[in-house]
Amino acid sequence: MLKVNSVVIYKNSAAIISAVQENSKYTVKFRSAPATATKKAVYGEQNVREKDVVLLHEGPCSSLENVLAFAEDEGVFTYATVS
C-alpha cells in the first residue's frame, strides 16, 4: 500500500501521492504541461489504481516541484509530447 507524499511514476513522469482513498484508489498530483517562456507549468490530479503507478520513493516528499526540478537537473526525466 502506498502512502501520502510518496514519489511515484505516473504516465512516464514523476508524481506524488496526494491522498489515499477508501476504495483502494490514490490521488496523484502530476505535471501535465511544462513551463514555457510565457506560461507557468500546469499541474493536474487524477484518481488512479495502485497498478497504474510505480513506486519510486516512499517519501515523504515536500513538493512535486522540488522532485521535478531535481530530476530535470540530473537528466532523470524529460517531458515528451505525443503528436
Backbone torsions as a table, in degrees:
resi	resn	phi	psi	omega
1	MET	NA	135.0	-179.9
2	LEU	-83.4	156.5	-179.4
3	LYS	-112.6	159.7	174.2
4	VAL	-62.9	140.4	-179.4
5	ASN	72.9	16.7	171.3
6	SER	-79.9	147.2	177.3
7	VAL	-92.9	129.1	-178.8
8	VAL	-131.7	168.1	170.9
9	ILE	-102.7	125.9	177.1
10	TYR	-134.6	122.0	-177.6
11	LYS	52.7	48.7	175.7
12	ASN	63.2	25.3	176.9
13	SER	-144.6	160.5	179.3
14	ALA	-70.5	144.4	177.4
15	ALA	-148.2	167.3	179.0
16	ILE	-124.7	138.9	173.4
17	ILE	-73.7	115.9	-178.6
18	SER	-99.1	-17.6	178.1
19	ALA	-160.0	149.6	173.8
20	VAL	-113.4	124.8	-177.8
21	GLN	-97.9	160.5	-177.6
22	GLU	-69.5	-22.8	-175.9
23	ASN	-92.1	30.9	178.0
24	SER	63.2	26.9	174.6
25	LYS	-115.4	162.5	-178.6
26	TYR	-127.5	147.3	172.2
27	THR	-99.7	122.6	179.1
28	VAL	-110.9	142.9	173.9
29	LYS	-105.1	129.9	-176.7
30	PHE	-143.3	163.2	176.8
31	ARG	-92.7	119.8	-178.6
32	SER	-91.9	-19.6	176.4
33	ALA	-153.1	135.6	-178.4
34	PRO	-75.9	165.3	175.8
35	ALA	-71.5	147.4	173.9
36	THR	-121.6	-175.3	-179.5
37	ALA	-64.1	-27.0	-176.5
38	THR	-115.1	-8.1	-176.4
39	LYS	-129.9	150.2	174.5
40	LYS	-80.7	161.2	175.8
41	ALA	-64.5	148.7	179.9
42	VAL	-108.8	129.9	-179.7
43	TYR	-115.8	148.8	179.1
44	GLY	-136.1	167.8	174.9
45	GLU	-128.5	145.4	-178.5
46	GLN	-145.3	141.1	172.6
47	ASN	-85.7	126.7	-175.7
48	VAL	-134.0	161.6	172.8
49	ARG	-86.7	162.5	-179.4
50	GLU	-61.9	-33.9	-178.7
51	LYS	-72.7	-9.8	179.1
52	ASP	-86.7	-6.6	-179.2
53	VAL	-128.2	160.4	176.1
54	VAL	-122.2	126.4	-179.7
55	LEU	-68.4	127.2	178.1
56	LEU	-103.8	-42.7	179.0
57	HIS	-155.1	137.5	-177.7
58	GLU	-69.4	-15.6	177.3
59	GLY	80.8	-160.0	8.2
60	PRO	-79.0	148.6	179.2
61	CYS	-111.8	134.1	-175.6
62	SER	-75.3	-38.2	-179.7
63	SER	-158.6	148.6	177.2
64	LEU	-65.8	-36.0	-179.5
65	GLU	-59.5	-40.6	178.5
66	ASN	-66.1	-40.7	178.4
67	VAL	-62.6	-46.5	-179.1
68	LEU	-66.8	-38.9	178.4
69	ALA	-63.1	-44.6	177.9
70	PHE	-63.0	-46.2	-178.0
71	ALA	-62.1	-40.2	179.8
72	GLU	-70.4	-37.7	177.5
73	ASP	-63.4	-37.1	-178.9
74	GLU	-87.7	-6.3	-180.0
75	GLY	75.2	23.7	-177.9
76	VAL	-75.6	-48.4	-178.8
77	PHE	-120.0	146.2	169.9
78	THR	-130.4	147.6	-179.5
79	TYR	-87.8	123.8	179.6
80	ALA	-119.7	139.1	176.1
81	THR	-105.1	149.3	178.2
82	VAL	-103.6	126.4	179.8
83	SER	-108.9	NA	NA
